[in-house]
Amino acid sequence: PQIVVDGTCIGGFTELTELDMDGALDHLQP
């Protein structure tokens, strides 16, 4: 599934893990 983060479509949690350092996953986690 593609997730739009900061206007960028990214697919795969591999990139999401890198963005997690920047707090990108902060709003995705419950």
N, CA, C and O atoms as CSV, one atom per row, in Angstrom:
chain,resi,resn,atom,element,x,y,z
A,1,PRO,N,N,0.841,-1.215,0.000
A,1,PRO,CA,C,0.000,0.000,0.000
A,1,PRO,C,C,0.864,1.249,0.000
A,1,PRO,O,O,1.894,1.308,0.672
A,2,GLN,N,N,0.435,2.237,-0.757
A,2,GLN,CA,C,1.195,3.488,-0.806
A,2,GLN,C,C,0.664,4.473,0.223
A,2,GLN,O,O,-0.544,4.652,0.374
A,3,ILE,N,N,1.578,5.095,0.915
A,3,ILE,CA,C,1.180,6.071,1.929
A,3,ILE,C,C,1.778,7.431,1.582
A,3,ILE,O,O,2.977,7.544,1.327
A,4,VAL,N,N,0.940,8.451,1.575
A,4,VAL,CA,C,1.422,9.787,1.226
A,4,VAL,C,C,1.954,10.496,2.461
A,4,VAL,O,O,1.205,10.798,3.390
A,5,VAL,N,N,3.251,10.755,2.458
A,5,VAL,CA,C,3.866,11.457,3.579
A,5,VAL,C,C,4.562,12.712,3.074
A,5,VAL,O,O,5.516,12.640,2.301
A,6,ASP,N,N,4.071,13.864,3.522
A,6,ASP,CA,C,4.667,15.128,3.106
A,6,ASP,C,C,4.561,15.311,1.596
A,6,ASP,O,O,5.421,15.936,0.976
A,7,GLY,N,N,3.499,14.760,1.010
A,7,GLY,CA,C,3.274,14.922,-0.416
A,7,GLY,C,C,4.061,13.931,-1.256
A,7,GLY,O,O,4.091,14.041,-2.482
A,8,THR,N,N,4.698,12.966,-0.607
A,8,THR,CA,C,5.483,11.980,-1.345
A,8,THR,C,C,4.882,10.594,-1.168
A,8,THR,O,O,4.696,10.133,-0.042
A,9,CYS,N,N,4.578,9.931,-2.275
A,9,CYS,CA,C,4.013,8.584,-2.211
A,9,CYS,C,C,5.119,7.571,-1.979
A,9,CYS,O,O,6.046,7.458,-2.781
A,10,ILE,N,N,5.021,6.848,-0.898
A,10,ILE,CA,C,6.035,5.838,-0.613
A,10,ILE,C,C,5.370,4.497,-0.381
A,10,ILE,O,O,4.324,4.420,0.262
A,11,GLY,N,N,5.970,3.448,-0.898
A,11,GLY,CA,C,5.408,2.111,-0.721
A,11,GLY,C,C,6.388,1.221,0.003
A,11,GLY,O,O,7.561,1.146,-0.364
A,12,GLY,N,N,5.908,0.543,1.034
A,12,GLY,CA,C,6.803,-0.339,1.782
A,12,GLY,C,C,7.203,0.293,3.097
A,12,GLY,O,O,7.503,1.486,3.165
A,13,PHE,N,N,7.206,-0.515,4.139
A,13,PHE,CA,C,7.510,0.016,5.464
A,13,PHE,C,C,9.015,0.220,5.662
A,13,PHE,O,O,9.456,0.714,6.700
A,14,THR,N,N,9.791,-0.165,4.651
A,14,THR,CA,C,11.241,0.037,4.749
A,14,THR,C,C,11.546,1.525,4.778
A,14,THR,O,O,12.363,1.991,5.573
A,15,GLU,N,N,10.871,2.274,3.891
A,15,GLU,CA,C,11.084,3.714,3.861
A,15,GLU,C,C,10.392,4.370,5.048
A,15,GLU,O,O,10.843,5.393,5.562
A,16,LEU,N,N,9.287,3.761,5.474
A,16,LEU,CA,C,8.571,4.313,6.615
A,16,LEU,C,C,9.408,4.224,7.876
A,16,LEU,O,O,9.314,5.073,8.762
A,17,THR,N,N,10.226,3.190,7.947
A,17,THR,CA,C,11.091,3.027,9.115
A,17,THR,C,C,12.117,4.147,9.168
A,17,THR,O,O,12.467,4.637,10.242
A,18,GLU,N,N,12.598,4.549,7.986
A,18,GLU,CA,C,13.569,5.636,7.939
A,18,GLU,C,C,12.896,6.953,8.296
A,18,GLU,O,O,13.493,7.813,8.944
A,19,LEU,N,N,11.650,7.101,7.869
A,19,LEU,CA,C,10.928,8.334,8.152
A,19,LEU,C,C,10.501,8.401,9.606
A,19,LEU,O,O,10.221,9.477,10.135
A,20,ASP,N,N,10.455,7.237,10.248
A,20,ASP,CA,C,10.040,7.188,11.642
A,20,ASP,C,C,11.009,7.985,12.509
A,20,ASP,O,O,10.627,8.532,13.543
A,21,MET,N,N,12.263,8.043,12.077
A,21,MET,CA,C,13.249,8.821,12.821
A,21,MET,C,C,12.899,10.303,12.776
A,21,MET,O,O,13.225,11.065,13.686
A,22,ASP,N,N,12.227,10.693,11.698
A,22,ASP,CA,C,11.867,12.096,11.530
A,22,ASP,C,C,10.496,12.377,12.134
A,22,ASP,O,O,9.998,13.501,12.075
A,23,GLY,N,N,9.892,11.340,12.717
A,23,GLY,CA,C,8.596,11.509,13.359
A,23,GLY,C,C,7.448,11.400,12.383
A,23,GLY,O,O,6.344,11.864,12.665
A,24,ALA,N,N,7.698,10.790,11.232
A,24,ALA,CA,C,6.654,10.669,10.220
A,24,ALA,C,C,5.601,9.654,10.650
A,24,ALA,O,O,4.430,9.767,10.286
A,25,LEU,N,N,6.028,8.659,11.431
A,25,LEU,CA,C,5.088,7.626,11.867
A,25,LEU,C,C,4.400,8.004,13.169
A,25,LEU,O,O,3.596,7.243,13.707
A,26,ASP,N,N,4.724,9.177,13.661
A,26,ASP,CA,C,4.181,9.586,14.953
A,26,ASP,C,C,2.658,9.685,14.902
A,26,ASP,O,O,1.980,9.425,15.896
A,27,HIS,N,N,2.118,10.066,13.731
A,27,HIS,CA,C,0.672,10.218,13.611
A,27,HIS,C,C,0.023,8.946,13.082
A,27,HIS,O,O,-1.202,8.851,13.013
A,28,LEU,N,N,0.846,7.969,12.708
A,28,LEU,CA,C,0.301,6.714,12.188
A,28,LEU,C,C,0.140,5.675,13.283
A,28,LEU,O,O,-0.651,4.741,13.150
A,29,GLN,N,N,0.883,5.836,14.356
A,29,GLN,CA,C,0.808,4.868,15.441
A,29,GLN,C,C,-0.354,5.199,16.375
A,29,GLN,O,O,-0.633,6.372,16.623
A,30,PRO,N,N,-1.032,4.176,16.892
A,30,PRO,CA,C,-2.181,4.353,17.784
A,30,PRO,C,C,-1.781,4.958,19.120
A,30,PRO,O,O,-2.634,5.171,19.982
